[in-house]
Amino acid sequence: MKIEILGPGCARCQALEKNVRKAVEEMGIDAEIVKITEMGKIVSYGVMSTPGVMVDGKLKGAGKLFSVEEIKEMLKD
């Protein structure tokens, strides 16, 4: 599984990365976690408000700091 965290590196983006890592650890998932900070690439994914989360190339959510529980739901799909 590949999880991409979309954002320029702001505090919310950093907090989202921590939540993603915690969700992955709690679920025991083998995942590659990648940070995408280039705004041109982020916008090309259709994200206008960061942070965002993509799982295996599919946008799962953007524009807010998702909780660990919300991320777990994204990863179940």
C-alpha positions in Angstrom: 0.0 0.0 0.0 1.2 3.5 -0.8 0.0 6.4 1.2 0.8 10.0 0.0 0.5 12.9 2.3 -0.1 16.1 0.3 1.0 19.4 1.8 3.8 22.0 1.9 5.1 20.9 5.3 2.9 23.1 7.5 2.1 22.1 11.1 -1.2 20.5 10.0 0.6 18.5 7.4 3.2 17.3 9.9 0.4 16.3 12.3 -1.4 14.4 9.6 1.8 12.5 8.8 2.0 11.5 12.5 -1.6 10.4 12.5 -1.1 8.3 9.3 1.9 6.6 10.8 0.0 5.8 14.0 -3.0 4.5 12.0 -0.7 2.2 9.9 1.1 1.0 13.0 -2.1 0.3 14.9 -3.6 -1.6 12.0 -0.4 -3.6 11.3 -0.3 -2.5 7.7 2.8 -2.7 5.5 2.7 0.7 3.8 5.0 3.1 2.0 4.4 6.6 3.3 5.5 9.4 1.0 5.2 13.2 1.5 4.4 15.3 -1.6 5.3 18.9 -1.0 5.4 20.3 -4.5 2.3 22.5 -4.9 2.1 21.9 -8.7 1.8 18.2 -8.1 -0.7 18.6 -5.3 -2.9 20.8 -7.4 -2.6 18.2 -10.3 -4.3 15.7 -8.0 -7.3 18.1 -7.6 -6.4 19.2 -4.1 -7.0 22.9 -3.5 -6.8 22.9 0.3 -4.1 21.0 2.2 -3.4 18.7 3.8 -4.6 15.7 1.7 -4.3 12.0 1.8 -4.0 9.6 -1.2 -4.1 5.9 -0.9 -2.8 3.8 -3.8 -3.3 6.7 -6.2 -6.9 7.6 -5.0 -7.6 10.8 -3.2 -9.3 9.9 0.1 -9.6 13.4 1.6 -8.3 16.9 1.7 -8.6 20.2 3.5 -8.4 19.1 7.1 -6.4 17.3 9.7 -7.8 13.8 9.7 -7.8 11.9 13.0 -6.2 8.5 13.4 -9.7 6.9 13.4 -10.7 8.7 10.1 -7.4 7.5 8.5 -8.1 4.0 9.6 -11.5 4.2 7.7 -9.7 5.5 4.6 -7.3 2.5 4.8 -10.0 -0.1 5.1 -11.4 0.6 1.6 
